[in-house]
């Protein structure tokens, strides 16, 4: 075997090594993208879980207690939204009990573990505000027939600065937006 054949073998080996490195790199990038997508999906599912949970609650603690002619002024005061001392999660009974909710929830795949500390940590914060039908994106400083819940989910496992946010407007009239 001469120098020419040896050179061809060496060039072939270098090209094969470069090709294998490129294939390996693409495989790793694909797995990272799939993992990131899975984490975003878990965060979105977690946010949706809280919205669906709140949908099963009363619009306001005073519904059924106050006279309909006193609505919406008889609803919970706009600056008093949140749970009272006798309520604790998960035993909330109305939508605004979730106001200022903050908790770290650990997720294993698609299963959420609301009490344990194993899995990927997601920080969930929830705000509830009265809004007007003319502008449901802005909170108002009076009682209305609409409340907007904003659920923010973050995790150190998500790309830096990433927050998954879901909003839902609850209506006393039973039409959820």
N, CA, C and O of each residue as an XYZ file, in Angstrom:
708
protein
N       0.846     -1.161      0.000
C       0.000      0.000      0.000
C       0.897      1.230      0.000
O       1.821      1.354      0.804
N       0.594      2.139     -0.932
C       1.410      3.331     -1.084
C       0.838      4.503     -0.293
O      -0.176      4.410      0.398
N       1.554      5.603     -0.442
C       1.130      6.823      0.255
C      -0.229      7.326     -0.229
O      -1.021      7.875      0.537
N      -0.470      7.123     -1.507
C      -1.736      7.585     -2.074
C      -2.913      6.855     -1.417
O      -3.888      7.497     -1.026
N      -2.843      5.550     -1.293
C      -3.908      4.776     -0.667
C      -4.053      5.134      0.810
O      -5.164      5.239      1.330
N      -2.920      5.318      1.471
C      -2.936      5.680      2.883
C      -3.602      7.047      3.077
O      -4.381      7.239      4.011
N      -3.294      7.975      2.201
C      -3.899      9.305      2.274
C      -5.413      9.224      2.049
O      -6.184      9.899      2.732
N      -5.834      8.385      1.078
C      -7.267      8.218      0.830
C      -7.970      7.604      2.037
O      -9.086      8.004      2.366
N      -7.344      6.653      2.692
C      -7.931      6.036      3.887
C      -8.049      7.079      5.000
O      -9.080      7.151      5.668
N      -7.008      7.883      5.206
C      -7.038      8.912      6.245
C      -8.118      9.961      5.960
O      -8.848     10.358      6.868
N      -8.225     10.414      4.695
C      -9.244     11.393      4.326
C     -10.634     10.784      4.538
O     -11.539     11.458      5.030
N     -10.800      9.528      4.171
C     -12.084      8.840      4.368
C     -12.436      8.760      5.849
O     -13.590      8.962      6.227
N     -11.462      8.471      6.672
C     -11.698      8.385      8.116
C     -12.096      9.752      8.682
O     -12.999      9.839      9.515
N     -11.432     10.808      8.238
C     -11.766     12.154      8.703
C     -13.185     12.524      8.275
O     -13.954     13.062      9.073
N     -13.536     12.241      7.019
C     -14.878     12.539      6.537
C     -15.930     11.727      7.292
O     -16.988     12.257      7.633
N     -15.657     10.473      7.553
C     -16.583      9.630      8.303
C     -16.759     10.161      9.728
O     -17.870     10.186     10.257
N     -15.651     10.584     10.341
C     -15.717     11.150     11.694
C     -16.549     12.427     11.702
O     -17.375     12.612     12.596
N     -16.352     13.307     10.733
C     -17.128     14.542     10.641
C     -18.613     14.242     10.425
O     -19.477     14.890     11.014
N     -18.896     13.261      9.579
C     -20.277     12.882      9.336
C     -20.925     12.328     10.597
O     -22.063     12.681     10.905
N     -20.239     11.486     11.319
C     -20.776     10.911     12.560
C     -20.976     12.000     13.622
O     -21.954     11.961     14.368
N     -20.072     12.952     13.693
C     -20.218     14.063     14.634
C     -21.447     14.892     14.302
O     -22.195     15.290     15.195
N     -21.656     15.152     13.008
C     -22.823     15.921     12.573
C     -24.111     15.176     12.902
O     -25.066     15.786     13.384
N     -24.155     13.886     12.654
C     -25.344     13.078     12.956
C     -25.606     13.079     14.455
O     -26.750     13.224     14.887
N     -24.559     12.917     15.245
C     -24.694     12.944     16.707
C     -25.233     14.287     17.185
O     -26.111     14.335     18.046
N     -24.712     15.370     16.631
C     -25.142     16.713     17.014
C     -26.626     16.912     16.698
O     -27.369     17.457     17.514
N     -27.053     16.473     15.520
C     -28.462     16.602     15.139
C     -29.365     15.789     16.066
O     -30.460     16.229     16.416
N     -28.910     14.618     16.456
C     -29.696     13.776     17.363
C     -29.854     14.453     18.717
O     -30.947     14.457     19.282
N     -28.779     15.022     19.242
C     -28.825     15.702     20.541
C     -29.737     16.920     20.469
O     -30.546     17.136     21.370
N     -29.620     17.718     19.413
C     -30.471     18.898     19.253
C     -31.934     18.503     19.154
O     -32.797     19.176     19.718
N     -32.223     17.422     18.447
C     -33.596     16.935     18.338
C     -34.154     16.507     19.684
O     -35.310     16.792     19.999
N     -33.350     15.832     20.468
C     -33.792     15.413     21.799
C     -34.013     16.605     22.715
O     -34.972     16.622     23.487
N     -33.133     17.608     22.640
C     -33.299     18.812     23.462
C     -34.572     19.555     23.083
O     -35.302     20.028     23.954
N     -34.838     19.660     21.781
C     -36.054     20.340     21.331
C     -37.294     19.577     21.800
O     -38.284     20.185     22.206
N     -37.236     18.266     21.745
C     -38.357     17.450     22.195
C     -38.568     17.588     23.702
O     -39.705     17.642     24.170
N     -37.473     17.643     24.459
C     -37.578     17.822     25.908
C     -38.154     19.203     26.235
O     -39.000     19.323     27.120
N     -37.705     20.242     25.531
C     -38.212     21.591     25.773
C     -39.704     21.663     25.456
O     -40.469     22.281     26.196
N     -40.114     21.037     24.367
C     -41.529     21.004     24.010
C     -42.337     20.276     25.082
O     -43.439     20.703     25.425
N     -41.804     19.200     25.603
C     -42.474     18.441     26.656
C     -42.624     19.284     27.929
O     -43.657     19.221     28.595
N     -41.606     20.062     28.263
C     -41.674     20.928     29.439
C     -42.706     22.041     29.255
O     -43.449     22.359     30.184
N     -42.752     22.632     28.062
C     -43.766     23.655     27.780
C     -45.172     23.052     27.865
O     -46.098     23.682     28.376
N     -45.315     21.846     27.366
C     -46.614     21.185     27.412
C     -47.022     20.898     28.860
O     -48.188     21.061     29.219
N     -46.078     20.476     29.680
C     -46.381     20.222     31.094
C     -46.793     21.514     31.799
O     -47.724     21.515     32.605
N     -46.096     22.618     31.493
C     -46.434     23.912     32.105
C     -47.826     24.370     31.666
O     -48.609     24.843     32.490
N     -48.135     24.234     30.389
C     -49.451     24.625     29.890
C     -50.548     23.752     30.495
O     -51.623     24.248     30.832
N     -50.282     22.473     30.630
C     -51.264     21.567     31.235
C     -51.526     21.941     32.690
O     -52.661     21.890     33.164
N     -50.468     22.312     33.379
C     -50.604     22.708     34.779
C     -51.457     23.975     34.899
O     -52.332     24.060     35.760
N     -51.197     24.954     34.033
C     -51.994     26.194     34.045
C     -53.456     25.880     33.734
O     -54.362     26.389     34.395
N     -53.676     25.049     32.735
C     -55.047     24.691     32.356
C     -55.750     23.936     33.482
O     -56.957     24.082     33.674
N     -54.995     23.135     34.219
C     -55.565     22.388     35.347
C     -56.168     23.342     36.381
O     -57.259     23.093     36.896
N     -55.460     24.431     36.684
C     -55.971     25.388     37.671
C     -57.190     26.140     37.135
O     -58.126     26.411     37.888
N     -57.191     26.477     35.856
C     -58.348     27.155     35.274
C     -59.567     26.237     35.321
O     -60.656     26.668     35.699
N     -59.387     24.991     34.943
C     -60.512     24.042     34.968
C     -61.004     23.811     36.400
O     -62.204     23.680     36.643
N     -60.080     23.766     37.320
C     -60.443     23.604     38.735
C     -61.293     24.790     39.196
O     -62.306     24.608     39.871
N     -60.878     26.003     38.828
C     -61.615     27.208     39.225
C     -62.980     27.270     38.546
O     -63.928     27.822     39.105
N     -63.084     26.707     37.345
C     -64.371     26.710     36.639
C     -65.424     25.905     37.394
O     -66.622     26.124     37.216
N     -64.981     24.982     38.228
C     -65.934     24.162     38.981
C     -66.401     24.861     40.261
O     -67.249     24.331     40.980
N     -65.860     26.033     40.546
C     -66.211     26.784     41.765
C     -67.263     27.850     41.461
O     -67.530     28.169     40.302
N     -67.849     28.389     42.522
C     -68.795     29.493     42.370
C     -68.054     30.725     41.855
O     -66.845     30.860     42.041
N     -68.787     31.610     41.212
C     -68.203     32.861     40.737
C     -67.718     33.713     41.905
O     -66.641     34.305     41.845
N     -68.521     33.771     42.970
C     -68.187     34.606     44.115
C     -68.764     33.961     45.372
O     -69.782     33.271     45.314
N     -68.113     34.188     46.494
C     -68.569     33.609     47.758
C     -69.959     34.121     48.133
O     -70.696     33.433     48.839
N     -70.323     35.307     47.676
C     -71.607     35.898     48.048
C     -72.759     35.491     47.131
O     -73.904     35.865     47.382
N     -72.473     34.731     46.074
C     -73.539     34.265     45.194
C     -74.435     33.323     45.998
O     -73.952     32.402     46.657
N     -75.735     33.563     45.934
C     -76.681     32.763     46.699
C     -76.954     33.340     48.080
O     -77.878     32.904     48.765
N     -76.154     34.318     48.490
C     -76.330     34.954     49.801
C     -76.948     36.338     49.636
O     -77.836     36.730     50.393
N     -76.470     37.062     48.647
C     -76.971     38.426     48.447
C     -78.155     38.421     47.478
O     -78.321     37.495     46.683
N     -78.952     39.448     47.558
C     -80.093     39.620     46.671
C     -79.576     39.983     45.275
O     -78.648     40.783     45.160
N     -80.149     39.417     44.225
C     -79.696     39.745     42.865
C     -79.690     41.236     42.558
O     -78.891     41.690     41.738
N     -80.553     41.998     43.193
C     -80.566     43.452     42.947
C     -79.326     44.132     43.525
O     -79.021     45.269     43.167
N     -78.605     43.440     44.420
C     -77.382     43.995     45.007
C     -76.130     43.618     44.216
O     -75.010     43.881     44.656
N     -76.321     43.005     43.057
C     -75.178     42.579     42.247
C     -74.872     43.630     41.205
O     -75.819     44.224     40.690
N     -73.677     43.903     40.863
C     -72.464     43.232     41.324
C     -71.855     43.853     42.573
O     -70.848     43.359     43.081
N     -72.459     44.940     43.078
C     -71.877     45.629     44.234
C     -71.753     44.731     45.457
O     -70.891     44.968     46.304
N     -72.582     43.718     45.570
C     -72.548     42.832     46.724
C     -71.531     41.709     46.621
O     -71.350     40.942     47.567
N     -70.870     41.608     45.481
C     -69.804     40.607     45.349
C     -68.630     40.993     46.242
O     -68.586     42.101     46.778
N     -67.686     40.078     46.398
C     -66.480     40.347     47.181
C     -65.839     41.638     46.700
O     -65.686     41.849     45.497
N     -65.466     42.499     47.631
C     -64.856     43.780     47.307
C     -63.632     43.582     46.425
O     -62.866     42.640     46.628
N     -63.443     44.462     45.449
C     -62.344     44.329     44.483
C     -60.974     44.278     45.148
O     -60.067     43.625     44.632
N     -60.805     44.954     46.283
C     -59.498     44.919     46.950
C     -59.459     43.860     48.057
O     -58.504     43.808     48.832
N     -60.490     43.019     48.131
C     -60.516     41.947     49.118
C     -60.504     40.563     48.482
O     -60.827     39.570     49.134
N     -60.128     40.501     47.199
C     -60.098     39.206     46.522
C     -59.040     38.302     47.143
O     -57.987     38.772     47.575
N     -59.318     37.028     47.186
C     -58.397     36.042     47.753
C     -59.145     35.176     48.754
O     -60.312     35.426     49.056
N     -58.476     34.170     49.259
C     -59.140     33.286     50.227
C     -59.109     33.916     51.617
O     -58.238     34.725     51.936
N     -60.086     33.519     52.431
C     -60.092     34.029     53.799
C     -59.382     33.028     54.707
O     -58.953     31.969     54.249
N     -59.260     33.353     55.972
C     -58.482     32.531     56.901
C     -59.030     31.122     57.082
O     -58.282     30.218     57.455
N     -60.307     30.917     56.828
C     -60.897     29.590     57.013
C     -60.749     28.722     55.764
O     -61.136     27.553     55.775
N     -60.187     29.286     54.679
C     -60.034     28.540     53.428
C     -58.563     28.280     53.138
O     -57.707     29.133     53.376
N     -58.291     27.111     52.630
C     -56.933     26.802     52.189
C     -57.021     25.894     50.961
O     -57.968     25.126     50.797
N     -56.014     26.006     50.114
C     -55.999     25.172     48.917
C     -55.814     23.716     49.335
O     -54.966     23.455     50.188
N     -56.534     22.778     48.803
C     -57.392     22.802     47.617
C     -58.874     22.977     47.929
O     -59.714     22.643     47.094
N     -59.210     23.482     49.083
C     -60.615     23.617     49.481
C     -61.165     25.019     49.230
O     -61.934     25.544     50.037
N     -60.776     25.614     48.126
C     -61.350     26.905     47.755
C     -62.776     26.678     47.266
O     -63.091     25.636     46.690
N     -63.651     27.690     47.509
C     -65.038     27.509     47.088
C     -65.502     28.506     46.025
O     -66.613     28.389     45.507
N     -64.656     29.486     45.699
C     -65.034     30.400     44.620
C     -63.788     30.855     43.866
O     -62.659     30.670     44.319
N     -64.029     31.454     42.705
C     -62.959     31.798     41.769
C     -61.908     32.714     42.379
O     -60.713     32.474     42.208
N     -62.329     33.757     43.089
C     -61.343     34.732     43.564
C     -60.504     34.225     44.729
O     -59.566     34.910     45.138
N     -60.806     33.045     45.283
C     -59.952     32.471     46.329
C     -58.546     32.193     45.797
O     -57.593     32.116     46.572
N     -58.415     32.042     44.480
C     -57.118     31.763     43.864
C     -56.234     33.011     43.745
O     -55.061     32.905     43.387
N     -56.789     34.187     44.041
C     -56.003     35.421     43.931
C     -54.791     35.359     44.864
O     -54.915     35.012     46.038
N     -53.631     35.697     44.329
C     -52.335     35.665     45.025
C     -51.900     34.251     45.402
O     -51.093     34.072     46.314
N     -52.427     33.259     44.711
C     -52.000     31.871     44.915
C     -50.572     31.729     44.404
O     -50.233     32.255     43.344
N     -49.743     31.026     45.149
C     -48.359     30.781     44.755
C     -47.923     29.450     45.345
O     -48.044     29.219     46.548
N     -47.418     28.586     44.488
C     -47.014     27.274     44.962
C     -46.039     26.646     43.964
O     -46.126     26.887     42.760
N     -45.121     25.848     44.475
C     -44.251     25.044     43.629
C     -44.861     23.654     43.537
O     -45.150     23.014     44.548
N     -45.047     23.206     42.310
C     -45.641     21.895     42.063
C     -44.637     21.074     41.263
O     -44.039     21.556     40.301
N     -44.470     19.839     41.680
C     -43.506     18.943     41.052
C     -44.226     18.022     40.076
O     -45.235     17.405     40.417
N     -43.696     17.937     38.857
C     -44.332     17.169     37.798
C     -43.402     16.044     37.351
O     -42.236     16.269     37.027
N     -43.940     14.844     37.342
C     -43.243     13.677     36.780
C     -43.940     13.321     35.487
O     -45.021     12.734     35.517
N     -43.358     13.656     34.363
C     -44.011     13.369     33.097
C     -45.350     14.068     33.029
O     -45.422     15.289     33.169
N     -46.430     13.297     32.812
C     -47.762     13.894     32.732
C     -48.472     13.872     34.074
O     -49.586     14.383     34.188
N     -47.849     13.288     35.093
C     -48.509     13.181     36.398
C     -48.100     14.341     37.287
O     -46.911     14.625     37.430
N     -49.070     15.011     37.883
C     -48.746     16.091     38.807
C     -48.815     15.581     40.231
O     -49.719     14.837     40.609
N     -47.840     16.001     41.002
C     -47.752     15.595     42.397
C     -47.910     16.864     43.222
O     -46.954     17.625     43.370
N     -49.096     17.105     43.758
C     -49.376     18.369     44.444
C     -48.807     18.411     45.858
O     -48.805     19.472     46.481
N     -48.329     17.293     46.376
C     -47.846     17.294     47.751
C     -46.377     16.899     47.865
O     -45.702     17.346     48.792
N     -45.872     16.097     46.975
C     -44.495     15.599     47.088
C     -43.464     16.575     46.564
O     -43.798     17.678     46.129
N     -42.208     16.162     46.609
C     -41.120     17.022     46.136
C     -40.216     16.266     45.175
O     -39.011     16.517     45.137
N     -40.772     15.352     44.403
C     -39.966     14.679     43.398
C     -40.459     15.108     42.019
O     -41.632     15.445     41.851
N     -39.580     15.096     41.053
C     -39.954     15.517     39.712
C     -39.429     16.908     39.400
O     -38.608     17.459     40.133
N     -39.916     17.460     38.307
C     -39.479     18.778     37.836
C     -40.312     19.855     38.532
O     -41.541     19.800     38.485
N     -39.666     20.840     39.181
C     -40.433     21.884     39.878
C     -40.958     22.958     38.923
O     -40.226     23.479     38.081
N     -42.237     23.271     39.077
C     -42.865     24.365     38.347
C     -43.445     25.325     39.380
O     -44.157     24.907     40.292
N     -43.141     26.606     39.234
C     -43.680     27.634     40.126
C     -44.945     28.201     39.488
O     -44.914     28.724     38.374
N     -46.054     28.087     40.210
C     -47.351     28.540     39.719
C     -47.776     29.751     40.539
O     -47.779     29.700     41.768
N     -48.133     30.834     39.867
C     -48.699     32.010     40.528
C     -49.993     32.364     39.803
O     -50.092     32.267     38.580
N     -50.984     32.779     40.597
C     -52.296     33.092     40.025
C     -52.767     34.440     40.563
O     -52.635     34.740     41.750
N     -53.312     35.231     39.668
C     -53.924     36.511     40.022
C     -55.359     36.501     39.502
O     -55.623     35.995     38.411
N     -56.279     37.055     40.278
C     -57.678     37.188     39.868
C     -58.082     38.639     40.076
O     -57.849     39.216     41.138
N     -58.692     39.224     39.043
C     -59.132     40.615     39.107
C     -60.498     40.756     38.455
O     -60.857     39.992     37.559
N     -61.248     41.736     38.916
C     -62.462     42.116     38.205
C     -62.035     42.825     36.934
O     -61.045     43.558     36.925
N     -62.791     42.605     35.848
C     -62.518     43.268     34.571
C     -63.839     43.725     33.972
O     -64.910     43.282     34.387
N     -63.749     44.611     32.997
C     -64.965     45.057     32.309
C     -65.087     44.295     30.998
O     -64.097     43.796     30.463
N     -66.299     44.213     30.493
C     -66.479     43.515     29.221
C     -65.871     44.302     28.069
O     -65.530     43.720     27.039
N     -65.729     45.620     28.225
C     -65.134     46.446     27.180
C     -63.626     46.230     27.069
O     -63.057     46.382     25.988
N     -62.975     45.877     28.183
C     -61.529     45.668     28.172
C     -61.151     44.586     29.189
O     -60.731     44.908     30.301
N     -61.295     43.309     28.821
C     -61.010     42.240     29.774
C     -59.524     42.059     30.088
O     -59.172     41.242     30.938
N     -58.651     42.806     29.418
C     -57.221     42.697     29.706
C     -56.767     43.620     30.833
O     -55.641     43.495     31.314
N     -57.627     44.544     31.260
C     -57.256     45.485     32.313
C     -58.145     45.305     33.536
O     -59.369     45.215     33.434
N     -57.498     45.254     34.690
C     -58.241     45.142     35.949
C     -58.957     46.452     36.241
O     -58.480     47.532     35.891
N     -60.120     46.334     36.893
C     -60.869     47.518     37.300
C     -60.943     47.556     38.827
O     -60.744     46.542     39.497
N     -61.232     48.736     39.361
C     -61.268     48.912     40.815
C     -62.701     49.007     41.323
O     -63.027     49.847     42.161
N     -63.535     48.142     40.805
C     -64.908     48.014     41.293
C     -65.410     46.618     40.919
O     -64.817     45.935     40.084
N     -66.486     46.217     41.536
C     -67.020     44.885     41.295
C     -67.771     44.867     39.964
O     -68.489     45.810     39.630
N     -67.593     43.777     39.209
C     -68.299     43.593     37.939
C     -68.787     42.150     37.868
O     -68.567     41.355     38.782
N     -69.440     41.839     36.786
C     -69.906     40.470     36.563
C     -68.833     39.599     35.912
O     -69.109     38.459     35.539
N     -67.610     40.124     35.772
C     -66.518     39.390     35.127
C     -65.274     39.390     36.009
O     -64.911     40.411     36.592
N     -64.626     38.227     36.098
C     -63.329     38.107     36.782
C     -62.360     37.417     35.827
O     -62.700     36.423     35.186
N     -61.141     37.965     35.742
C     -60.107     37.361     34.903
C     -59.084     36.665     35.786
O     -58.557     37.259     36.727
N     -58.810     35.418     35.482
C     -57.770     34.663     36.179
C     -56.558     34.584     35.252
O     -56.679     34.211     34.085
N     -55.395     34.939     35.784
C     -54.145     34.831     35.045
C     -53.255     33.842     35.773
O     -52.907     34.048     36.936
N     -52.887     32.765     35.087
C     -52.039     31.724     35.664
C     -50.682     31.792     34.970
O     -50.593     31.658     33.749
N     -49.625     32.000     35.759
C     -48.255     32.022     35.245
C     -47.507     30.808     35.780
O     -47.558     30.505     36.972
N     -46.810     30.117     34.876
C     -46.045     28.939     35.262
C     -44.610     29.125     34.763
O     -44.377     29.376     33.581
N     -43.656     28.996     35.685
C     -42.242     29.085     35.342
C     -41.517     27.871     35.916
O     -42.032     27.175     36.791
N     -40.327     27.637     35.409
C     -39.490     26.560     35.928
C     -38.050     26.836     35.541
O     -37.773     27.407     34.486
N     -37.146     26.429     36.399
C     -35.722     26.573     36.080
C     -35.336     25.643     34.936
O     -34.264     25.796     34.350
N     -36.184     24.694     34.616
C     -35.929     23.759     33.520
C     -36.327     24.334     32.168
O     -35.885     23.839     31.132
N     -37.157     25.370     32.166
C     -37.529     26.038     30.924
C     -36.426     27.017     30.535
O     -35.659     27.445     31.397
N     -36.331     27.378     29.258
C     -35.320     28.366     28.857
C     -35.452     29.642     29.687
O     -36.555     30.023     30.079
N     -34.338     30.288     29.950
C     -34.303     31.480     30.804
C     -35.322     32.512     30.335
O     -35.427     32.817     29.147
N     -36.064     33.036     31.294
C     -37.040     34.074     31.005
C     -38.356     33.576     30.439
O     -39.219     34.379     30.084
N     -38.523     32.260     30.348
C     -39.750     31.706     29.774
C     -40.828     31.571     30.842
O     -40.602     30.969     31.891
N     -41.988     32.129     30.569
C     -43.159     31.984     31.426
C     -44.325     31.558     30.554
O     -44.612     32.177     29.529
N     -44.988     30.500     30.970
C     -46.202     30.071     30.279
C     -47.363     30.746     30.993
O     -47.551     30.554     32.195
N     -48.142     31.532     30.263
C     -49.253     32.290     30.838
C     -50.552     31.903     30.159
O     -50.644     31.844     28.932
N     -51.556     31.641     30.985
C     -52.909     31.391     30.475
C     -53.868     32.297     31.215
O     -53.743     32.509     32.421
N     -54.832     32.832     30.471
C     -55.838     33.712     31.059
C     -57.219     33.150     30.739
O     -57.445     32.532     29.699
N     -58.127     33.392     31.675
C     -59.518     32.985     31.457
C     -60.421     34.005     32.137
O     -60.153     34.427     33.263
N     -61.483     34.397     31.457
C     -62.444     35.332     32.027
C     -63.676     34.540     32.459
O     -64.294     33.836     31.660
N     -64.015     34.670     33.728
C     -65.187     34.015     34.298
C     -66.321     35.030     34.335
O     -66.110     36.197     34.663
N     -67.504     34.585     34.003
C     -68.674     35.451     33.977
C     -69.707     34.935     34.980
O     -69.943     33.730     35.078
N     -70.311     35.850     35.712
C     -71.381     35.452     36.625
C     -72.564     34.893     35.835
O     -73.303     34.048     36.340
N     -72.741     35.350     34.631
C     -73.875     34.907     33.825
C     -73.678     33.506     33.246
O     -74.547     32.993     32.541
N     -72.535     32.891     33.545
C     -72.307     31.515     33.120
C     -71.672     31.386     31.764
O     -71.521     30.267     31.274
N     -71.292     32.476     31.132
C     -70.626     32.402     29.843
C     -69.146     32.663     30.089
O     -68.746     33.801     30.333
N     -68.331     31.609     30.025
C     -66.896     31.784     30.245
C     -66.232     32.150     28.937
O     -66.511     31.552     27.898
N     -65.347     33.143     28.991
C     -64.648     33.615     27.792
C     -63.263     33.040     27.748
O     -62.509     33.316     26.815
